Amino acid sequence: MKQPFPWKSTLVAAVVVIAVWSIFQYGIKQGLDLKGGTSFLLKMDLSKIDSIGRGTALDQAVEILRKRVDRFGVAEPVIQQIPPDRILVQLPGLDEARRIEAQQTIERTAYLEFRLVHEDNEKLVSDAASDPRFMEPVGYKKLVHEDSRNGQPIKHTYYVKVRPEMTGKHVARAFVQYDDIGRPYVAMSFDKEGAEIFGRVTSANVGRQLAIVLDGELYSAPTIQDAITGGNAQITGSYSQSEAQELANVLENPLEAPIKVIETRTVDPSLGRDSVRSGFRAALIGAIAVIIFMAVYYQVAGMVANMALLLNILITMGVLAMFKFTLTLPGIAGIVLTIGMAVDTNVLIYERVREELAANKGLRPALAAGYSRAFRVIFDAHFTAILTAAILISMGSGPVKGFGVTLVIGLLANLFSGVFVTRIVFDWLVAKGWMKSFNMQHVFRALPHVNFLGVWKIAFALSWALIITGMIVFVNRGGLKVGVGEVYGIDFKGGDTATLGFTQRVDVDEIRHNLEANHFDEAYIQYERDLAGGSEALQLRLPEGKTEDVVKHLQDQYPQAQFKVLSTERVGAIVGKELLNQALWAVAASLLAIMIYIALRFGELSYGLGALVSLIHDVLMTVGLFCLWPWPHRTFSMPVVAAVLTLIGYSINDTIVVFDRIRETKKLTSGKLSYFDLINRSVNETLSRTILTAGTVFLCSVALYGFGGRVLNDFAFCFVVGVLTGTYSSIYIASPVVLWFHRKESIRSSQAVVKKAQPAKA
């Protein structure tokens, strides 16, 4: 008999080969937070460009900026559009010393214009000085140029045409030349069309002055001696070598509209290396903890789950490499959390298999039934998590987007490895006769009978009392002052942060008093150390634009400390408010989308509302404890929003498990149980699963919190809290909401039971 083609095992082998090949062929592209460098978020002023030309202007700006940053010699610069009017520029490896130079070069519009000066300019200047009622000639504008003679500044006034004779878009090349005594000037050559226009203008205006205007500023106004038909011109002035070089660079690559830097982030390469070490240390510790637990608790099945976990990580890294996605520090956090959530899948399957075996089914049918019945819950859990991750990606913020991308890849990889691949392995082991039983440890030897709902009102009241306390602290820290309050980090209210390394510690109070005495007010100063025992760093939070001055002041005042800038961030207030609005809309959209999905999936509004109330509870509880935690001083940032959104996707998992069991038990009992007994029974039947799934994710979250480094500490804190509160809320928040919606059915059911128990009257 001809054997069927083993397409399943062939597919798995192909995926492994492609993933390994991609990693070695392309490598993993690291974000700036992992290898150091500078990132600029630019806003282009498109107000003077019509709607049709805006897309073209943005495209041209990207190419022009690419040419400009090439002179800095950085490897693999990233320049990408963020419609409708933003451009992200990332310069890996660019040190702090060249950051200001890079920003100035990027921001220069270099809008060059050649404008004719009025024929009677000297008379107009004289009239303006003597006649108070003097008015500028129609079509002309007053511009002033200042130079120096014998060390004294001299101002020259010109009335130049408002409408230019020619613009700098025809400049084909601009470069630095030197005059007879070695002074630099900028020489230009025009393209063919520009040479014709320039020749025509100079031929028709011999003897007149031609003003050279750059970004609205008058640079010079030489007299046209003869027709210039060769397509060459020059701009002279009191330039240094670097100024002339910068001017030549931007003239050769002019922008059509002004560009402003609205956000900057810099990371020293040494801090990037520390972030890589701490991130991968957290991932390794989390993975080892989970692998040991699964091997001990589930034995052979646990080893199969561990194999699937390693395959999941391999596929995730392979996809990142193949599609050249950027791995960021939050992305590493996404991998750590994927490790915990990947094991969830196997726990759900294995606990289902255990139940099927307990019902006296054979190993092969028990495996088939376990996978079949668990898949519905696994799909729902993954879909809701991917839904929130997709919202994260749509927010567009670099590190947060990187986290979302990594999480989506990890979750999709888990559906393949944790469900498809493990099933193939088990079928193969059973077919070979190498697996004849499904041995595992037990959380409970017998089904528990805990009256969870008996205290739901007390639990409900206590948890909301804690939430209210946290919200009071949130309000006291300025939470209602949206984007302004103390509780918000610079991501949401704008400003600067700087992380400084040092060799000798200086007391915080001394630094604060020194800064206040020198009029550097509103500075938040704090020393921070990794929980994993990493190096201590000085953290500064400052008003926008103060970083350079404050750092220079501290370096001058405390030379013995040898303060070194490890990282800086600058976010404009406008960007901060936009990010906060994005964050709030993202959270609201996630909650609403999950509520609708659960209501449709379970066919009842009560389930959707139960999920919604429990998720709101989890978000508020996490935010409240985030504010209540005494140390360190925590503020809300985009990574914290990412943690909350991920928490929403994860928290619903256990609620889905409980809801699914309620629905299943209701069918099996044909509606004979009241909703009170139905929910209690369902929670007890899924309790071991709840403990195991929460436990594995908790292990990874604690590893991230303890060893992930200071950058991820707030993120990990939210997830540690979220895992605990999410497990709690599925029992004491979501389930009681469903019970409340069905309270009338419960009352009728109870009355029916009582009536049936009463003796019949004679």
Protein Blocks (a to p, Z undefined) as FASTA:
>chain_A
ZZdddfklmmmmmmmmmmmmmmmmnopaddfklnopadddddddfklpcfklmmmmmmmm
mmmmmmmmmmnopahiacddddfkbccdddehiafklmmmmmmmmmpnopacdddddfkl
mmmmmmmmmmmkbccdehiacddddddeehiacdddddddfbdfbdfklpmbdcddddfk
opacddddddfklmmmmmmmmmmmghiacdddeehiafbdcddfbdcfkopacdddjddf
klmmmmmmmmmmccfbdcddfbdcdddfklmmmmmmmmmmmmmmmmmmmmmmmmmmnomm
mmmmmmmmmmmmmmmmmmmmmnopacdfklmmmmmmmmmmmmmmmmmmmmmmmmmmmnop
afklmmmmmmmmmmmmmmmmmmmmmmmmmmmmmnopaklmmmmmmmmmmmmmmmmmmmmm
mmmmmmmmmmnopacbdcdddfblbdcdddfklmmmmmmmmmmmmmmmmmmmmmmnopmm
ghkamklcfklngpaddddddfbdcdfklmmmmmmmnopghiacdddddfklpacddddd
ddehilmmmmmmmmmmmmmnopacfbdcdddfklmmmmmmmmmmmmmmmmmmmmmmmmmm
nopaklmmmmmmmmmmmmmmmmmmmmmpmbdcddddfklmmmmmmmmmmmmmmmmmmmmm
mmmmmmmnnomacfklmmmmmmmmmmmmmmmmmmmmmmmmmmmmmmnojklmmmmmmmmm
mmmmmmmmmmmmmmmmmmmmmmmmmmmmmmmmmmmmpccdZZ
